Amino acid sequence: MHGIKRMIAAVLCLLLLGGCAMDVESYLKPPRAQGEQQALQQALEAAILKETTDHYTFKYPASGAFTSAFVLLDSTGNVSEAEEAVTAVAFYAYGGGEYTHLHLLRRDGDGWYSVSDLTGEYIDIDAVQVCDLNGDSQMELLVGWKLYSGENRLCLYQLNPTDIQKLSEVGRYHRFFAGDMTADGWDDLVLLSVDAPGTVTASLYVWLSPTVRKAGETRLNDAIQSFDNLLYGKLTSGAEGLYIDATLNTGHYISEILYWDGIHLQAPLSDPAVQNSTVSTRIVRIFSMDVDGNGVPEFPVTSRLSTLPQASGEDTWQWLTEWMSWDVASQKAVRQFGSIVNLPDGYFIELEDEWISTVTTRYDEDTRTLWLEAVQKDGTPEPFLAVQNTENRDNGQPAEGYIFVDLPGNDNLRIWYDPDSEYRLTTEKISYMLVTFN
């Protein structure tokens, strides 16, 4: 967008023979939507454009699940596609760098109509989330604003039947999340902040009419530099928790687990009295996920395969990735299983424990094929399993003499295996071992 603006500005300056006093924003028209979104955009423009000379631009969140200038909700308040939506919030700004507006629209049998317009506090949007913080079925809107100073500020808005109302400015943050952390049936709010070098905190906010209040706070690993991934899921106790993957100031990665114990906000991987957070520190950029599909996510711990002592941190397939769960009762990390993760191709292969000491790997980038090999007593590697990503179907044959077949249930992966190897492989067994996550 900045490149387009510069190009338009240059053309206008040439047209004016060097007099570049015109407002470039006035020549930037929002893209024309199609279908139901077109009707929505027309209703918005009918409400906000009073003169033929008026102009506006859509404002888009820079991060998060919402990347559109419209937040669309169905009749139950859930995020929806345009065809099912009955409520919409549009983010826009008039030309000249004015503050961003939040415009509420509703749909009835005759189409979309404008309900109310609210001028926001800032210009640029960092992230947006819809939630129900008080259980009244009237949705709240969390808007994170980007300031020119580089910090983010979170504001809370109520989507009422007749207007949008600002409830409060919650505070500064680096990442935020809304989910039922306290098991009371409606959403709570978590703010993650790097307040200063060596001071990293997580804060829990709960509803106390007419807005939210801080119910708890805990320190996280003080070496955290940025928050990369948030995953909401169960704990082994059945409670809800937030799994946090972050980058450290060393360039390494770490996982944190955040949960409410009924009295305090807990982050057990950062509590030196329980277990030092180095339990989840790793060089490889792999995030937490529910690898076994039981509803309780696992966090990864990585180590170099004994056969690849010079493994690169960027090549995930050169590492042993062990998946760990946090046992709330014993306050200990519990190993689930080891695996080889092929992050570029979106899958991992579970390893049996007796394989780990002798297995080695290699990856052919031209054919996108991962080879698992067993190191023999004389040191030579012997292939026993290979997986090829054929998403583009033009990668070529991985190796002469090896016949690959499609992996059942997966259109993009083909496999070869040695049925006579000591690993007792079958197509059915490989289908169980190989798990896609993209």
DRENLUM-717746 format. One record per residue (C-alpha): x, z negated, y; residue number from 1. Coordinates in Angstrom, 2 decimals, padded with zeros to 5 digits, always signed. Layout:
<rs>
       u       w       v torgu
       X       Z       Y   NUM
...
</rs>
This chain:
<rs>
       u       w       v torgu
 +000.00 +000.00 +000.00     1
 +002.81 -000.82 +002.41     2
 +004.39 +002.57 +001.69     3
 +001.09 +004.35 +002.44     4
 +000.73 +002.42 +005.70     5
 +004.26 +003.39 +006.75     6
 +003.58 +007.04 +005.95     7
 +000.32 +007.05 +007.95     8
 +002.02 +005.26 +010.83     9
 +004.79 +007.86 +010.87    10
 +002.29 +010.75 +010.95    11
 +000.30 +009.14 +013.75    12
 +003.45 +008.55 +015.76    13
 +004.39 +012.23 +015.44    14
 +000.91 +013.28 +016.51    15
 +001.21 +011.10 +019.58    16
 +004.74 +012.40 +020.34    17
 +006.30 +009.01 +019.99    18
 +003.45 +006.88 +021.35    19
 +002.77 +004.61 +018.38    20
 +000.29 +002.19 +019.92    21
 -002.61 +002.95 +017.59    22
 -003.87 +000.54 +014.91    23
 -002.86 +001.93 +011.51    24
 -005.38 -000.37 +009.76    25
 -008.21 +001.52 +011.41    26
 -007.26 +004.63 +009.42    27
 -007.21 +002.84 +006.07    28
 -010.61 +003.18 +004.46    29
 -011.59 +001.19 +001.36    30
 -011.77 +003.32 -001.80    31
 -015.25 +004.53 -002.64    32
 -016.66 +002.74 -005.67    33
 -018.73 +004.41 -008.37    34
 -021.97 +003.46 -010.14    35
 -023.25 -000.07 -009.64    36
 -020.20 -001.02 -007.59    37
 -021.03 +001.79 -005.19    38
 -024.45 +000.25 -004.51    39
 -022.76 -003.10 -004.03    40
 -020.26 -001.66 -001.57    41
 -023.01 +000.10 +000.37    42
 -024.92 -003.19 +000.73    43
 -021.76 -004.87 +001.97    44
 -021.07 -002.16 +004.53    45
 -024.66 -002.19 +005.77    46
 -024.23 -005.88 +006.54    47
 -020.74 -005.97 +008.07    48
 -020.40 -002.62 +009.89    49
 -022.46 -002.86 +013.07    50
 -020.82 -000.01 +015.00    51
 -019.59 +003.41 +013.90    52
 -016.11 +002.40 +015.05    53
 -016.00 -000.71 +012.84    54
 -013.51 -000.63 +009.99    55
 -012.50 -003.03 +007.27    56
 -010.21 -003.37 +004.27    57
 -010.80 -005.05 +000.93    58
 -008.61 -008.06 +000.14    59
 -007.31 -008.42 -003.40    60
 -006.01 -011.56 -005.16    61
 -002.29 -011.27 -005.81    62
 -002.39 -013.09 -009.17    63
 -004.69 -014.69 -011.71    64
 -007.54 -013.36 -013.84    65
 -009.37 -011.83 -010.85    66
 -007.63 -008.83 -009.34    67
 -010.70 -007.22 -007.79    68
 -012.06 -007.57 -004.26    69
 -015.42 -008.49 -005.87    70
 -016.23 -011.55 -008.01    71
 -019.26 -010.66 -010.13    72
 -021.47 -013.26 -011.85    73
 -024.45 -012.91 -014.19    74
 -027.64 -014.99 -014.13    75
 -025.94 -017.90 -015.94    76
 -023.01 -018.00 -013.52    77
 -020.53 -016.43 -015.93    78
 -018.18 -013.70 -014.85    79
 -019.66 -010.32 -015.78    80
 -019.44 -006.57 -015.40    81
 -021.19 -004.95 -012.46    82
 -024.15 -003.75 -014.56    83
 -025.11 -007.32 -015.57    84
 -024.18 -009.03 -012.30    85
 -026.79 -010.65 -010.08    86
 -024.39 -012.43 -007.69    87
 -021.28 -011.09 -006.01    88
 -018.67 -012.40 -003.61    89
 -016.69 -009.76 -001.72    90
 -013.35 -010.38 +000.00    91
 -012.66 -008.24 +003.03    92
 -011.11 -008.32 +006.51    93
 -011.76 -006.37 +009.65    94
 -008.89 -004.30 +010.99    95
 -006.16 -005.90 +013.05    96
 -005.11 -008.63 +010.62    97
 -008.07 -010.97 +011.06    98
 -008.84 -013.73 +008.58    99
 -010.35 -012.74 +005.25   100
 -014.13 -013.05 +004.94   101
 -016.10 -014.22 +001.90   102
 -019.38 -012.30 +001.71   103
 -022.18 -013.40 -000.64   104
 -024.56 -010.78 -002.05   105
 -027.47 -011.02 -004.50   106
 -029.35 -008.43 -006.52   107
 -033.10 -008.12 -007.02   108
 -035.32 -005.36 -008.33   109
 -034.66 -003.21 -005.26   110
 -030.87 -003.45 -005.44   111
 -028.17 -005.48 -003.70   112
 -028.71 -007.31 -000.44   113
 -026.51 -009.44 +001.82   114
 -027.01 -013.23 +001.81   115
 -024.31 -014.72 +004.03   116
 -020.84 -014.22 +005.40   117
 -018.12 -016.85 +005.84   118
 -014.79 -016.44 +007.58   119
 -012.01 -017.89 +005.47   120
 -009.11 -020.02 +006.62   121
 -006.28 -017.57 +006.00   122
 -005.47 -013.89 +005.59   123
 -004.06 -013.24 +002.10   124
 -005.45 -014.39 -001.26   125
 -003.21 -015.71 -004.02   126
 -005.76 -016.33 -006.81   127
 -009.48 -016.93 -007.41   128
 -011.38 -018.83 -010.11   129
 -015.08 -019.54 -010.66   130
 -016.08 -022.93 -012.05   131
 -018.81 -025.59 -012.22   132
 -017.23 -028.85 -011.10   133
 -020.37 -030.99 -010.84   134
 -022.60 -029.67 -013.63   135
 -025.41 -028.54 -011.33   136
 -025.27 -024.89 -012.47   137
 -024.47 -023.84 -008.89   138
 -021.05 -022.27 -009.23   139
 -018.07 -023.30 -007.16   140
 -015.41 -020.85 -006.05   141
 -011.74 -021.80 -005.93   142
 -009.72 -019.63 -003.58   143
 -005.97 -020.01 -003.34   144
 -004.66 -018.72 -000.03   145
 -001.14 -017.36 +000.55   146
 +000.47 -018.55 +003.76   147
 +003.24 -016.78 +005.63   148
 +005.37 -019.89 +005.10   149
 +005.45 -019.06 +001.39   150
 +003.24 -021.94 +000.26   151
 -000.24 -021.71 -001.25   152
 -003.27 -023.74 -000.24   153
 -006.38 -024.21 -002.37   154
 -009.86 -024.30 -000.86   155
 -013.12 -025.14 -002.61   156
 -016.37 -023.31 -001.79   157
 -019.96 -023.81 -003.02   158
 -022.05 -020.73 -003.88   159
 -025.48 -021.89 -002.75   160
 -028.68 -019.80 -003.08   161
 -028.62 -018.98 +000.65   162
 -024.98 -019.24 +001.71   163
 -021.34 -019.94 +000.93   164
 -020.26 -023.39 +002.05   165
 -016.71 -024.65 +002.30   166
 -016.51 -028.06 +000.64   167
 -012.88 -028.98 +001.17   168
 -009.26 -027.89 +001.35   169
 -007.84 -029.45 -001.79   170
 -004.14 -029.11 -001.04   171
 -000.87 -027.29 -001.71   172
 -000.13 -025.86 -005.14   173
 +001.97 -023.39 -007.12   174
 -000.61 -022.81 -009.88   175
 -004.13 -024.14 -010.34   176
 -006.57 -024.23 -013.24   177
 -010.21 -025.27 -013.77   178
 -011.45 -026.47 -017.16   179
 -013.06 -029.47 -018.84   180
 -010.01 -031.74 -019.10   181
 -012.02 -035.00 -019.19   182
 -014.64 -033.96 -021.80   183
 -017.57 -034.74 -019.49   184
 -019.22 -031.37 -019.96   185
 -018.14 -029.65 -016.75   186
 -014.98 -028.41 -015.15   187
 -012.13 -030.39 -013.66   188
 -009.31 -029.11 -011.49   189
 -005.57 -029.18 -012.19   190
 -002.98 -028.51 -009.49   191
 +000.63 -027.83 -010.48   192
 +003.16 -028.27 -007.68   193
 +006.88 -028.01 -007.14   194
 +006.88 -030.39 -004.19   195
 +010.63 -030.38 -003.63   196
 +013.75 -029.77 -005.70   197
 +013.57 -032.33 -008.48   198
 +009.92 -033.27 -007.85   199
 +007.41 -031.43 -010.02   200
 +003.91 -032.84 -010.48   201
 +000.58 -032.15 -012.14   202
 -002.55 -033.57 -010.50   203
 -006.05 -033.86 -011.97   204
 -009.09 -033.68 -009.66   205
 -012.63 -034.59 -010.73   206
 -015.96 -034.29 -008.92   207
 -017.00 -037.08 -006.57   208
 -019.79 -035.79 -004.35   209
 -019.56 -033.93 -002.06   210
 -016.17 -032.62 -003.27   211
 -013.32 -033.43 -005.68   212
 -010.96 -036.39 -005.68   213
 -007.64 -036.99 -007.39   214
 -008.12 -038.94 -010.62   215
 -004.57 -038.86 -011.94   216
 -001.10 -037.49 -011.48   217
 +002.01 -037.21 -013.63   218
 +005.53 -035.92 -013.30   219
 +006.61 -032.83 -015.19   220
 +010.11 -031.67 -016.04   221
 +011.97 -031.89 -012.75   222
 +013.98 -028.73 -013.48   223
 +010.87 -026.52 -013.38   224
 +011.22 -023.71 -010.87   225
 +008.03 -021.75 -011.53   226
 +004.93 -021.81 -013.75   227
 +004.57 -018.70 -015.89   228
 +001.65 -019.13 -018.29   229
 -001.32 -021.50 -018.66   230
 -003.24 -021.78 -021.94   231
 -006.31 -024.00 -022.32   232
 -006.94 -025.25 -025.85   233
 -007.47 -028.12 -028.25   234
 -005.04 -030.91 -029.11   235
 -004.61 -032.32 -032.61   236
 -006.91 -035.18 -031.55   237
 -009.70 -032.74 -030.72   238
 -009.42 -033.34 -026.97   239
 -008.83 -030.49 -024.53   240
 -005.40 -029.84 -023.12   241
 -003.50 -027.44 -020.90   242
 -000.40 -025.79 -022.39   243
 +002.04 -024.84 -019.65   244
 +005.00 -022.46 -020.00   245
 +007.50 -022.60 -017.14   246
 +010.89 -021.33 -016.01   247
 +013.63 -023.87 -015.34   248
 +016.19 -023.65 -012.55   249
 +018.77 -022.91 -015.27   250
 +016.95 -019.70 -016.19   251
 +015.75 -021.21 -019.47   252
 +012.11 -021.73 -020.40   253
 +010.10 -024.79 -021.35   254
 +006.63 -025.81 -022.49   255
 +004.60 -028.76 -021.24   256
 +001.32 -030.15 -022.59   257
 -001.10 -031.79 -020.17   258
 -004.11 -033.89 -021.20   259
 -006.34 -036.76 -020.07   260
 -006.38 -039.82 -022.34   261
 -009.41 -041.37 -020.66   262
 -007.33 -043.40 -018.23   263
 -004.19 -041.46 -017.36   264
 -003.02 -037.88 -017.11   265
 -000.41 -037.42 -019.84   266
 +002.47 -034.95 -020.18   267
 +004.17 -036.18 -023.36   268
 +006.89 -033.54 -023.55   269
 +008.18 -034.80 -020.19   270
 +008.07 -038.51 -021.03   271
 +011.62 -039.66 -021.87   272
 +010.19 -042.83 -023.38   273
 +008.43 -040.76 -026.04   274
 +010.45 -037.62 -026.63   275
 +012.73 -035.77 -024.28   276
 +011.32 -032.46 -023.08   277
 +014.34 -030.59 -024.44   278
 +012.22 -030.32 -027.61   279
 +010.63 -027.23 -026.05   280
 +013.55 -025.82 -024.04   281
 +014.55 -022.29 -025.04   282
 +016.48 -019.26 -023.85   283
 +013.90 -016.73 -025.02   284
 +010.84 -015.96 -022.89   285
 +008.11 -016.55 -025.47   286
 +004.94 -018.40 -024.50   287
 +002.64 -020.85 -026.25   288
 -000.18 -019.41 -028.33   289
 -002.55 -020.32 -031.14   290
 -000.47 -018.69 -033.86   291
 -002.47 -019.91 -036.86   292
 -005.93 -019.43 -035.33   293
 -007.11 -023.03 -035.83   294
 -007.96 -023.59 -032.17   295
 -004.90 -025.81 -031.51   296
 -002.15 -023.85 -029.72   297
 +001.52 -024.16 -030.69   298
 +004.57 -024.06 -028.44   299
 +007.73 -022.14 -029.44   300
 +011.23 -023.45 -030.07   301
 +013.96 -020.84 -030.56   302
 +017.40 -020.82 -032.15   303
 +019.80 -018.04 -033.07   304
 +019.68 -016.76 -036.60   305
 +022.84 -017.81 -038.43   306
 +023.55 -014.12 -039.04   307
 +023.30 -013.26 -035.30   308
 +025.41 -015.81 -033.41   309
 +025.66 -013.53 -030.34   310
 +021.92 -012.95 -030.01   311
 +020.68 -011.94 -026.57   312
 +017.94 -013.99 -024.95   313
 +016.06 -010.80 -024.07   314
 +015.87 -009.56 -027.66   315
 +013.28 -011.87 -029.19   316
 +013.64 -010.28 -032.63   317
 +017.22 -011.63 -032.89   318
 +015.99 -015.23 -032.86   319
 +014.28 -017.64 -035.18   320
 +011.13 -018.82 -033.39   321
 +009.65 -022.01 -034.81   322
 +006.12 -022.96 -033.80   323
 +005.43 -026.61 -033.00   324
 +002.26 -028.61 -032.41   325
 +002.07 -031.94 -030.63   326
 +000.59 -034.72 -032.75   327
 -001.23 -037.03 -030.34   328
 -001.50 -039.92 -032.81   329
 +002.21 -040.12 -033.67   330
 +003.40 -038.74 -030.30   331
 +005.76 -036.35 -032.07   332
 +006.28 -032.62 -032.27   333
 +005.41 -031.26 -035.72   334
 +006.89 -028.01 -037.01   335
 +004.39 -025.49 -038.40   336
 +006.50 -022.52 -039.51   337
 +009.32 -020.16 -038.53   338
 +008.96 -016.54 -037.51   339
 +010.58 -013.44 -036.05   340
 +008.82 -012.45 -032.81   341
 +008.86 -008.83 -031.69   342
 +007.62 -009.30 -028.15   343
 +007.86 -005.65 -026.99   344
 +005.63 -004.50 -029.86   345
 +003.28 -007.49 -029.77   346
 +003.58 -009.16 -033.16   347
 +005.44 -011.79 -035.15   348
 +006.38 -012.02 -038.82   349
 +006.09 -015.41 -040.48   350
 +009.15 -016.34 -042.54   351
 +009.21 -018.40 -045.67   352
 +011.65 -021.27 -045.18   353
 +013.98 -020.15 -047.98   354
 +014.51 -016.81 -046.21   355
 +015.84 -018.26 -042.98   356
 +019.45 -018.93 -043.99   357
 +020.11 -015.36 -045.15   358
 +017.75 -013.14 -043.16   359
 +019.06 -010.89 -040.41   360
 +017.29 -008.36 -038.20   361
 +017.92 -005.10 -036.40   362
 +015.70 -003.03 -034.13   363
 +015.70 +000.73 -033.64   364
 +014.43 +001.37 -030.12   365
 +014.07 +005.14 -030.65   366
 +011.60 +004.72 -033.51   367
 +010.37 +001.24 -032.47   368
 +011.14 -000.11 -035.92   369
 +012.06 -003.71 -036.76   370
 +014.08 -004.15 -039.95   371
 +014.36 -007.44 -041.85   372
 +017.38 -007.57 -044.12   373
 +018.80 -010.06 -046.60   374
 +022.52 -010.73 -046.32   375
 +024.09 -010.43 -049.77   376
 +026.93 -012.58 -051.11   377
 +029.43 -009.86 -050.17   378
 +028.07 -009.90 -046.59   379
 +026.23 -006.58 -046.73   380
 +022.65 -006.49 -045.39   381
 +019.96 -005.18 -047.70   382
 +016.61 -004.11 -046.11   383
 +013.49 -005.62 -047.65   384
 +010.86 -005.14 -044.92   385
 +010.40 -002.84 -041.93   386
 +007.62 -002.56 -039.36   387
 +007.16 +000.45 -037.09   388
 +005.01 +000.55 -033.96   389
 +003.31 +003.95 -033.92   390
 +001.14 +003.44 -030.86   391
 +002.29 +006.76 -029.40   392
 +002.60 +008.45 -032.80   393
 +005.70 +010.35 -031.69   394
 +008.45 +007.87 -032.57   395
 +009.71 +009.86 -035.52   396
 +010.64 +008.81 -039.05   397
 +012.58 +005.50 -039.03   398
 +015.00 +006.43 -041.83   399
 +015.34 +009.06 -044.52   400
 +014.34 +007.84 -047.95   401
 +012.00 +005.12 -046.67   402
 +008.30 +005.89 -046.97   403
 +006.14 +004.00 -044.47   404
 +002.42 +003.37 -044.94   405
 -000.25 +002.19 -042.50   406
 -000.77 -001.55 -042.30   407
 -004.39 -002.30 -043.31   408
 -006.47 -003.47 -040.38   409
 -003.98 -002.28 -037.75   410
 -004.01 +001.23 -036.31   411
 -000.63 +000.94 -034.57   412
 +001.67 -000.50 -037.23   413
 +003.21 +001.04 -040.32   414
 +005.28 -000.83 -042.90   415
 +007.86 -000.25 -045.58   416
 +008.88 -002.92 -048.06   417
 +010.90 -003.28 -051.25   418
 +008.45 -004.39 -053.97   419
 +011.36 -005.28 -056.27   420
 +013.08 -007.66 -053.88   421
 +013.29 -011.37 -054.56   422
 +010.81 -011.93 -051.70   423
 +007.89 -010.78 -053.89   424
 +006.28 -008.73 -051.14   425
 +002.93 -006.98 -051.40   426
 +000.82 -005.20 -048.79   427
 -001.66 -008.08 -048.88   428
 +001.09 -010.67 -048.38   429
 +002.60 -008.72 -045.47   430
 -000.83 -008.44 -043.83   431
 -000.99 -012.23 -043.90   432
 +002.58 -012.70 -042.65   433
 +002.36 -010.18 -039.80   434
 +000.25 -011.35 -036.84   435
 -000.41 -009.29 -033.70   436
 -000.97 -011.05 -030.38   437
 -001.48 -008.27 -027.83   438
</rs>
